[in-house]
Amino acid sequence: MQKKGKEREEDQKAPKNIKSTLIMPRKMKQIRENQESIRKDIHRGHQNALKAVLFDMDNTLFDFIAVKLIACREILSYLGEYDTKFKRDPAELFRYFLRGTYGFEDHENIMDYMQERKLFTAQGYRDCCEIYDREKLQNLELYPGVRDTLEELKNLG
């Protein structure tokens, strides 16, 4: 890259240690401009290539198993309020969701659990379903880096 006449003249007049001080800010500016240019090129390239991004949210963006276990624990806490002998093992209720009898998120799993233990009442079942949904939503936390990744994807258009 050829220096402009005035810049070359200033560099020749300045002592050697000052020359590097004068050149550094110009080089840093050029580096920043190059980085910005590369970023824009990448952005333009991705806009044409990226049409859609699909996520299976469960255990991809957040730990769904952990929040499901928390919800199961809270249901058991509710069911055991009046029975000190009640076994409170969240994994036991969680296994009902894994059976495949109903969907992984189907409240019927809670009903089966309650019926098999002779704990079922219509109101208790409704309460348990509400507890289950509330606890799952309140305890969801994105995995590290997910928010930044989603923001970058959003910025790509």
C-alpha positions as a printed NumPy array, in Angstrom:
array([[  0.   ,   0.   ,   0.   ],
       [  1.516,   3.349,  -1.065],
       [  1.513,   6.11 ,   1.521],
       [  0.112,   9.47 ,   0.572],
       [  2.703,  12.221,   0.119],
       [  1.869,  14.108,   3.315],
       [  1.869,  10.918,   5.499],
       [  5.24 ,   9.809,   4.041],
       [  6.68 ,  13.27 ,   4.725],
       [  5.476,  13.232,   8.371],
       [  6.957,   9.75 ,   8.918],
       [ 10.346,  10.857,   7.555],
       [ 10.47 ,  13.959,   9.787],
       [  9.509,  12.136,  13.   ],
       [ 12.136,  10.361,  15.143],
       [ 12.116,   6.565,  14.866],
       [ 10.235,   5.842,  18.157],
       [  7.581,   8.415,  17.304],
       [  7.216,   6.926,  13.795],
       [  5.918,   3.647,  15.226],
       [  3.542,   5.584,  17.493],
       [  2.129,   7.421,  14.46 ],
       [  1.857,   4.277,  12.334],
       [  0.173,   2.067,  14.989],
       [ -3.139,   3.979,  15.171],
       [ -3.383,   3.899,  11.353],
       [ -2.694,   0.161,  11.27 ],
       [ -5.19 ,  -0.484,  14.06 ],
       [ -7.809,   1.502,  12.159],
       [ -7.082,  -0.516,   9.038],
       [ -7.352,  -3.792,  11.   ],
       [-10.696,  -2.717,  12.438],
       [-11.942,  -1.741,   8.985],
       [-10.838,  -5.111,   7.592],
       [-12.567,  -6.964,  10.428],
       [-15.79 ,  -5.044,   9.836],
       [-15.583,  -5.717,   6.099],
       [-15.097,  -9.449,   6.718],
       [-18.014,  -9.506,   9.18 ],
       [-20.28 ,  -7.813,   6.612],
       [-19.172, -10.266,   3.899],
       [-19.961, -13.22 ,   6.173],
       [-23.315, -11.702,   7.075],
       [-24.187, -11.191,   3.387],
       [-23.09 , -14.743,   2.551],
       [-25.184, -16.263,   5.334],
       [-28.244, -14.254,   4.364],
       [-28.298, -16.024,   1.028],
       [-27.44 , -19.473,   2.406],
       [-29.481, -19.624,   5.618],
       [-33.212, -20.051,   5.033],
       [-34.39 , -21.488,   8.357],
       [-33.155, -22.929,  11.63 ],
       [-35.192, -25.553,  13.478],
       [-34.6  , -26.614,  17.062],
       [-35.88 , -29.501,  19.087],
       [-36.014, -27.456,  22.272],
       [-36.063, -30.268,  24.847],
       [-32.477, -30.86 ,  25.968],
       [-31.156, -28.86 ,  23.02 ],
       [-31.704, -25.332,  24.287],
       [-32.363, -26.197,  27.932],
       [-32.301, -29.175,  30.307],
       [-35.899, -30.348,  30.066],
       [-35.332, -33.531,  32.096],
       [-34.159, -31.487,  35.092],
       [-37.233, -29.232,  35.067],
       [-39.516, -32.22 ,  34.573],
       [-37.991, -33.847,  37.675],
       [-38.479, -30.606,  39.623],
       [-42.139, -30.571,  38.559],
       [-42.512, -34.223,  39.62 ],
       [-40.962, -33.421,  43.007],
       [-43.417, -30.563,  43.548],
       [-46.382, -32.771,  42.629],
       [-45.237, -35.374,  45.141],
       [-44.783, -32.697,  47.768],
       [-48.371, -31.618,  47.154],
       [-49.68 , -35.199,  47.244],
       [-47.766, -35.979,  50.433],
       [-48.891, -32.947,  52.429],
       [-51.377, -34.998,  54.445],
       [-49.614, -38.372,  54.423],
       [-46.265, -38.533,  56.21 ],
       [-45.71 , -42.11 ,  54.968],
       [-46.063, -41.101,  51.312],
       [-42.964, -42.002,  49.274],
       [-41.635, -38.872,  47.568],
       [-39.404, -40.15 ,  44.788],
       [-39.633, -37.826,  41.755],
       [-37.952, -40.458,  39.557],
       [-40.865, -42.81 ,  40.208],
       [-43.426, -40.341,  38.833],
       [-41.021, -39.394,  36.033],
       [-40.929, -43.022,  34.872],
       [-44.657, -42.768,  34.116],
       [-43.838, -40.156,  31.471],
       [-41.263, -42.521,  29.947],
       [-43.612, -45.509,  29.569],
       [-44.869, -44.524,  26.139],
       [-48.484, -45.239,  27.087],
       [-49.287, -41.571,  26.484],
       [-47.152, -38.758,  25.149],
       [-44.076, -37.618,  27.057],
       [-45.949, -34.476,  28.132],
       [-49.408, -35.954,  28.607],
       [-51.07 , -35.255,  31.957],
       [-52.66 , -38.72 ,  31.787],
       [-49.338, -39.987,  33.171],
       [-50.013, -38.042,  36.362],
       [-53.537, -39.458,  36.521],
       [-52.257, -43.06 ,  36.21 ],
       [-49.725, -42.443,  38.964],
       [-52.413, -41.036,  41.253],
       [-54.937, -43.772,  40.474],
       [-52.484, -46.621,  41.065],
       [-51.746, -45.204,  44.522],
       [-55.394, -44.508,  45.277],
       [-54.683, -40.777,  45.524],
       [-56.9  , -39.646,  42.652],
       [-59.499, -36.938,  43.075],
       [-60.644, -34.663,  40.261],
       [-59.516, -31.54 ,  42.139],
       [-56.217, -33.098,  43.189],
       [-55.548, -34.118,  39.588],
       [-56.258, -30.58 ,  38.317],
       [-53.985, -29.146,  41.018],
       [-51.191, -31.572,  40.099],
       [-51.48 , -30.681,  36.406],
       [-51.263, -26.973,  37.252],
       [-48.254, -27.568,  39.525],
       [-46.567, -29.616,  36.803],
       [-46.984, -26.963,  34.099],
       [-46.095, -24.048,  36.386],
       [-42.936, -25.657,  37.798],
       [-41.633, -26.631,  34.378],
       [-42.009, -23.116,  33.016],
       [-40.653, -21.379,  36.111],
       [-37.522, -23.522,  36.23 ],
       [-36.468, -23.527,  32.563],
       [-32.963, -22.144,  32.092],
       [-31.184, -21.91 ,  28.764],
       [-27.909, -23.762,  28.379],
       [-24.814, -21.491,  28.395],
       [-24.308, -19.727,  25.06 ],
       [-27.84 , -20.364,  23.754],
       [-29.01 , -16.764,  24.13 ],
       [-25.924, -15.45 ,  22.27 ],
       [-26.38 , -18.026,  19.501],
       [-30.042, -17.135,  19.075],
       [-29.198, -13.413,  18.976],
       [-26.538, -14.   ,  16.316],
       [-28.966, -16.086,  14.236],
       [-31.546, -13.325,  14.593],
       [-28.983, -10.755,  13.442],
       [-28.23 , -12.885,  10.375],
       [-31.822, -12.351,   9.293]])
